[in-house]
Amino acid sequence: MRTHAPDKLLFGNLIILTTVGFIIFSSASMGLLAREGAQFGAVIVKQFMYGICLGGIALFITSFISYKVWRKYAFYIFFGALILTSLVFIPHFGVTHGGATRWLEFGPVSFQPGELLKLAFVIYLATWLSTIKHEKHVLKFGVIPFIVLTAITGAVFLLQPDTIDFFIMGLAGFIMLFLAGCPWRYIFTIILVGILGGGILIMSRPYVKERIMTFISFEKADIRGAGYQVNQSLIAIGSGGLLGKGFGQSVQKFQYLPEPVGDSIFAVTGEEFGFVGASLLILLFVAFTLRGIRTSIHAPDLFGILLGVGIVVLISAQSLLNIASMLAIFPLTGKPLIFVSQGGTALLTALAEAGILLSISRYGEKK
């Protein structure tokens, strides 16, 4: 099959997102100086080396490897990622932070294997669903395997605990199942089961329930307790006005905002770059989503379509939900803003995933 150059608009969007994200991160990192006495240069260098440099290499490699290769090794990729992520539960390997055990540490290097597991899940599910496309027994060969695969992978996330990653992964899988042609009767059944299971999960996890209740009754929430982060985020975004206070001029990041380089970084963006800057950042994510979907639906086969859409959902859902939570229109996620927040593993994985999208664009319809 003949190939052509990767999608220039998608590639350009990624370059801008990554560059803008690093600029915002550099400014937000100044808040660590006053809080923790962290070495500003070390934080910036770590993000640049582990995230952007290694991520750039990963993007380059995956963009020039045929996306069809992932289909051949899908099971081994998924099984390896599942085992690797399960290592977080083994003492001396797993690292606990903020009550969650999601990281592996090998000497000075730590990373979050769950990011790889989400990608592996999408690759394996895309492989499976594209393989059974013409099967008559959709329930036996499509729906049930989907539920089993989601349950196995979800169990690893929920034990960490990492509820939001389980939700994002499940959302990506559900959309892929729908696009694969699953009958509506099964789609509605899965939705109902998902709602029921989600309700049980919320009620059984106090921190999730607290976030939901804070979101529903934000005006009644304790602004020094459960509602503190969202309240400080809204103060930061509101004080930015139309054009913002300017690069490095955020006040909230120095003392008030929890995790200013993590899941609160959009609030710093709003304070320093105002409504205009925050809106432009949102538009960059929307443009990535739309271009990524366009790239996916023009893939030459069902595997490429499902793989591309799954990747777009993984990146876009987490990013847009993070922004929504900082604007108090969605419960707090606790997840970083991809391409912007601190987190070498998340950025590296996202750029590798984006490289796969670029690879798909090389085989699709050229426009």
Number of C-alpha atoms within 10 A of each C-alpha: 4 6 14 12 12 21 21 12 13 21 17 12 16 20 14 14 19 20 15 16 20 21 13 23 25 24 23 31 26 24 25 19 12 12 12 8 10 14 12 15 11 10 16 17 13 15 22 16 13 18 26 22 15 20 25 20 16 21 24 18 15 21 23 16 15 17 24 16 9 21 21 12 13 20 18 13 19 22 15 15 22 21 13 16 24 19 17 23 18 11 8 11 15 23 18 14 9 5 8 13 19 25 21 24 14 10 7 5 8 15 18 22 22 27 20 22 24 27 23 23 26 26 26 24 29 27 23 19 26 21 15 14 15 9 12 10 10 18 14 11 16 23 19 12 16 19 14 11 16 18 15 11 22 19 15 21 24 16 14 20 16 20 21 18 20 21 18 19 26 23 16 25 26 20 15 23 21 14 14 19 13 18 13 10 8 14 17 11 11 15 12 12 12 14 12 11 12 14 12 11 15 16 13 11 12 11 12 18 16 18 19 16 16 23 21 15 11 18 11 11 17 12 15 10 9 17 22 16 20 24 20 21 28 17 17 28 26 16 19 26 16 16 15 24 18 14 16 19 18 25 16 21 29 18 12 17 24 18 19 27 27 20 25 29 30 31 31 30 31 29 33 28 27 23 20 15 18 24 13 12 22 16 12 17 21 15 16 23 20 15 18 25 19 18 28 27 19 18 22 15 15 20 25 29 25 29 30 32 26 28 26 24 22 23 24 20 19 22 22 17 22 25 25 16 22 26 18 19 12 17 23 26 20 17 19 24 26 27 29 28 28 28 20 24 22 26 26 26 24 25 28 23 26 27 27 28 32 30 30 32 31 22 22 24 16 13 6
